[in-house]
Amino acid sequence: MSIRTERLGIAVWVALVSIGALLAFVARVAGPLPGDLPLARFLQDLPLPGGGSGALLSNADRMVWLLLVVALAGTLLRRRWSDALFIFLASFTAVLVGLALKLVVARPRPSAELVRVYDPSQSYSFPSITAFFSVVLLGAIVYLIWRTQLPHSVLSVAVGTSSVLILVLGLSRVYVGEHWATDVLGGWLFGAAWLLVLVRLRQHFILRRGWM
């Protein structure tokens, strides 16, 4: 990695953490921030096909766990042991870091008096674990695809598909009333920052030492 690329990575990481920390500070023990309530009501007013759309979207976060199983199975079947370990550790630590941030910020979930809540939860709201986890997991998968030097078309499809999934999963949390939009944004920001840390650690402890 060139010095210029490394400095750019550090600058991006600092920006992500700084914006995320500011958002967490503002959201701490707070209700909806400016823009949260209008966006939640706008999404919930969208006409979605099927009468059970709310119940279906309330379980959309389980798709991420399915992707984790598929990714682990794929890397293990190909005997890409270090890749499987990276995906597992990235996913495990993402959950731990996300839960720790929830305890620090302690923001309450959206209230049923303000928006429709399909599946009430007593846990804290900021950041969205689904948003955080999806960025880390899908980002890790895209990174590994890039490292294997597959055709550019494969990488493009992976980036495009992952971006759409991250967006849809995040918005689904707002639609079902589990999170405010700023919870999802916080999950994306901190998830991206944590992904950069994981990638840097992998480059240091695996790539440089030849553990492939």
C-alpha positions in Angstrom: 0.0 0.0 0.0 1.4 3.4 -1.0 1.8 6.2 1.6 -0.7 8.3 -0.3 -3.3 5.5 -0.3 -2.7 4.9 3.4 -3.1 8.6 4.3 -6.3 8.8 2.2 -7.6 5.8 4.2 -6.8 7.4 7.5 -8.5 10.7 6.4 -11.6 8.8 5.4 -11.6 6.9 8.7 -11.2 10.1 10.7 -14.1 11.7 8.7 -16.4 8.7 9.3 -15.7 8.4 13.0 -16.0 12.2 13.5 -19.3 12.5 11.8 -20.6 9.3 13.5 -19.5 10.6 16.9 -21.1 13.9 16.4 -24.3 12.2 15.3 -24.1 9.9 18.3 -23.6 12.8 20.7 -26.7 14.6 19.3 -28.8 11.5 19.3 -27.8 10.4 22.8 -30.9 9.8 24.9 -32.9 11.7 22.3 -36.0 11.2 20.3 -36.4 11.9 16.6 -33.9 14.4 15.2 -34.8 16.9 12.5 -35.8 14.9 9.4 -36.3 11.6 11.2 -40.1 11.8 11.6 -40.9 13.1 8.1 -38.8 10.5 6.5 -40.2 7.7 8.6 -43.8 8.7 7.8 -42.9 9.2 4.1 -41.6 5.6 3.9 -44.5 4.2 5.8 -47.0 5.9 3.5 -45.4 4.3 0.4 -47.8 1.8 -1.2 -46.0 -1.6 -1.1 -47.4 -4.6 -2.9 -48.8 -7.4 -0.7 -50.8 -7.1 2.5 -48.0 -8.5 4.6 -45.3 -6.2 3.5 -44.8 -4.8 7.1 -44.4 -8.3 8.6 -42.0 -9.3 5.7 -39.8 -6.2 6.1 -39.7 -6.6 9.9 -37.8 -9.8 9.3 -35.6 -8.4 6.4 -32.6 -8.1 8.8 -32.4 -11.9 8.8 -31.3 -11.8 5.2 -27.9 -10.5 6.5 -27.4 -13.5 8.7 -28.3 -15.7 5.7 -25.6 -13.9 3.7 -23.2 -14.6 6.5 -23.9 -18.3 6.3 -23.6 -18.4 2.5 -20.3 -16.4 2.6 -18.8 -18.7 5.2 -19.9 -21.8 3.4 -18.5 -20.5 0.1 -15.1 -19.7 1.5 -14.8 -22.9 3.4 -15.8 -25.0 0.4 -13.1 -23.3 -1.6 -10.7 -23.8 1.3 -10.0 -20.1 1.7 -9.4 -20.5 5.4 -8.1 -17.0 6.0 -11.1 -15.5 4.1 -13.5 -17.5 6.2 -11.8 -16.4 9.4 -11.8 -12.8 8.3 -15.6 -12.9 7.5 -16.3 -14.6 10.8 -14.3 -12.2 12.9 -15.6 -9.2 11.0 -19.2 -10.3 11.6 -18.6 -11.2 15.3 -16.8 -8.0 16.2 -19.3 -5.9 14.2 -22.1 -7.1 16.5 -20.0 -6.5 19.6 -19.0 -2.9 18.6 -22.6 -2.1 17.5 -24.0 -3.3 20.9 -21.4 -1.3 22.8 -22.3 1.8 20.9 -26.0 1.2 21.7 -25.2 1.1 25.4 -23.1 4.3 25.2 -25.7 6.3 23.3 -28.8 4.8 25.0 -31.2 6.3 22.5 -34.8 5.0 22.8 -36.6 3.3 20.0 -39.2 5.1 17.8 -42.5 5.5 19.7 -45.7 3.9 18.5 -47.4 7.2 19.2 -45.3 8.8 16.4 -44.9 6.0 13.8 -46.2 2.5 13.1 -44.1 0.0 14.9 -44.5 -3.5 13.5 -42.3 -5.4 16.0 -41.7 -3.4 19.3 -38.3 -3.8 20.9 -37.0 -2.8 24.3 -33.4 -2.4 23.3 -31.7 0.9 22.4 -31.9 2.4 18.9 -28.6 4.0 17.9 -26.9 2.7 15.9 -28.9 0.2 13.8 -27.1 -3.1 14.2 -28.5 -4.3 10.9 -27.1 -1.2 9.1 -23.7 -1.6 10.9 -23.5 -5.3 10.3 -24.5 -5.2 6.6 -21.8 -2.6 5.8 -19.1 -4.7 7.6 -20.2 -8.1 6.1 -20.9 -7.0 2.6 -17.9 -4.7 2.6 -15.7 -7.5 3.7 -17.1 -9.8 1.0 -16.5 -7.1 -1.7 -12.9 -6.6 -0.4 -12.2 -10.3 -0.6 -13.6 -10.4 -4.2 -11.3 -7.5 -5.1 -8.3 -9.3 -3.5 -8.9 -12.5 -5.6 -8.5 -10.4 -8.8 -11.7 -11.7 -10.4 -12.9 -10.0 -13.6 -13.9 -6.4 -13.2 -17.4 -7.2 -14.2 -17.7 -9.6 -11.2 -16.4 -6.9 -8.8 -18.8 -4.3 -10.3 -21.8 -6.6 -9.8 -20.7 -7.3 -6.2 -20.3 -3.6 -5.4 -23.7 -2.7 -7.0 -25.6 -5.6 -5.4 -24.0 -4.9 -2.0 -24.8 -1.2 -2.2 -28.5 -1.9 -3.0 -28.8 -4.4 -0.2 -27.3 -2.1 2.3 -29.6 0.7 1.3 -32.7 -1.5 1.2 -32.0 -3.1 4.6 -31.3 0.2 6.2 -34.5 1.8 4.9 -36.5 -1.3 5.9 -35.6 -0.6 9.5 -37.1 2.8 9.3 -40.2 1.5 7.4 -41.1 -1.0 10.2 -40.5 1.6 12.9 -37.5 -0.2 14.5 -35.1 2.8 13.9 -35.0 6.4 13.0 -33.1 7.3 9.8 -30.3 8.8 11.9 -29.8 5.4 13.6 -29.4 3.8 10.2 -27.0 6.6 9.1 -25.0 6.0 12.3 -24.8 2.3 11.6 -23.5 3.0 8.1 -20.9 5.5 9.3 -19.5 3.4 12.1 -19.8 0.2 10.1 -17.7 1.7 7.3 -15.1 2.9 9.9 -14.9 -0.5 11.5 -14.6 -2.2 8.1 -11.5 0.0 7.4 -10.0 -1.0 10.7 -10.6 -4.7 9.9 -9.2 -4.4 6.4 -6.1 -2.7 7.7 -5.5 -5.3 10.4 -5.9 -8.1 7.8 -3.4 -6.5 5.5 -0.9 -6.2 8.4 -1.3 -9.6 10.1 -2.2 -11.8 7.1 -1.0 -10.3 3.8 2.4 -9.1 5.0 3.1 -12.3 6.8 2.0 -14.5 3.9 -0.9 -16.3 5.8 -2.9 -17.0 2.7 
